[in-house]
Amino acid sequence: MPAPVLCQSCGASRAALRRPKTGQALCRGCFVAAFEAEVHSTIVAARLFQPGETVAVGASGGKDSAVLAHLLHLLNERHGYGLRLLLLSVDEGIAGYRDDSLAAVRRYRGRLGLPLHVVSYQELYGWSMDRIARHVGPRNNCTFCGVFRRQALDRGAALVGADKIATGHNADDIAETVLMNVLRGDVGRLRRCAGILTGGEGALPRCKPLKHAYEKEIVLYAYFQGLDYFSTECVYAPNAYRGHARALLKDLEAVRSSTVADLVHSGERLAVREDVRMPTQGICQRCGYLSSQPLCKACVLLEGLNRGLPQLAIGKPSRLQKALTDAEKPEVGFQEDSQQTNKATRTIDF
């Protein structure tokens, strides 16, 4: 019988795992300590927080946000960051999914003793995600949800007086985003998607303390710490383009174990030629939210829904964006069907 493998860090305890990130054989205690130390090092090196700041932790109920909330609460006390932490959740209105995930958020809210604030699509936009899906069909649901959720987080954070938003994006998420933006040729997003701290210039700053943490190690940390989280995939996720990028990433990682770290590093180092025209940040003429177009994407998507023409709002630039900017109604040839266009127009002010 082979001798048990000892932890390569302490040399005393039996190894419980081999780290996906480094290949080290570590015991449970040494892995937890190393993981926490690396996240703390990331926060300090990037100067993510300043003493006295109020930080809204994006809390979806999943493993990433559960680990992020636990770590920020732990490290804030251990290292004296001097932060006021609160949990911020977005209720998209997805039956059988978001209710259960919010229940998980409320459970770790009670364990950590942090205040929780929830904003909903219904309150902000007058639409739930389930209702949007019925109008849009099986495709492009994630386009609407992603745009609305990002703005909902910003609006929720502003309502509670937060100075910064912390999200649970991990190394795998960022590698997928780099890959997606390369495949789509989206130079504007490609330039900033790997940044650990984004925003500023009028936008509420967002940071990613788990930027260098592998998804597999986040799962292991949550397991070893006994963290409570919701693990069911969103019912609309199978139709998302990100799923194809994720599958490709896993295939590449099976061949080259450093693929995730390599893509993150590439995203950080990519340079854009000086003669490439980049989007100019401005203000949405309708709601005042930051936008590189006269109308922000959320307003265009919302107008498409309210007019019964959701497909017109998709694409860059969308036909509806041009029509709204020119103060014109969409052409009859663009209309989906007479029944939908006869619906009363509903305007949501926010």
Salt bridges, closest charged atoms under 4 A:
GLU36 OE1 - ARG78 NH1 3.07
GLU38 OE2 - ARG19 NH1 2.83
GLU38 OE1 - LYS21 NZ 3.58
GLU53 OE1 - LYS164 NZ 3.30
ASP64 OD2 - LYS63 NZ 3.77
GLU77 OE2 - HIS73 NE2 3.54
GLU92 OE1 - ARG98 NE 2.49
GLU92 OE2 - ARG149 NH1 3.89
ASP154 OD1 - ARG206 NH2 3.22
ASP172 OD2 - LYS250 NZ 3.25
GLU176 OE1 - ARG242 NH1 3.12
GLU176 OE2 - ARG246 NE 3.07
ASP186 OD2 - ARG189 NH1 2.68
GLU215 OE2 - LYS63 NZ 3.09
GLU215 OE1 - LYS250 NZ 3.70
GLU217 OE1 - ARG19 NH2 2.64
ASP228 OD2 - ARG107 NE 2.33
GLU253 OE1 - LYS250 NZ 3.92
ASP262 OD2 - ARG256 NE 2.77
GLU268 OE2 - LYS211 NZ 2.44
ASP275 OD1 - ARG273 NE 2.89
GLU303 OE1 - ARG286 NH1 2.71
GLU303 OE2 - ARG307 NE 2.83
ASP326 OD2 - LYS322 NZ 3.07
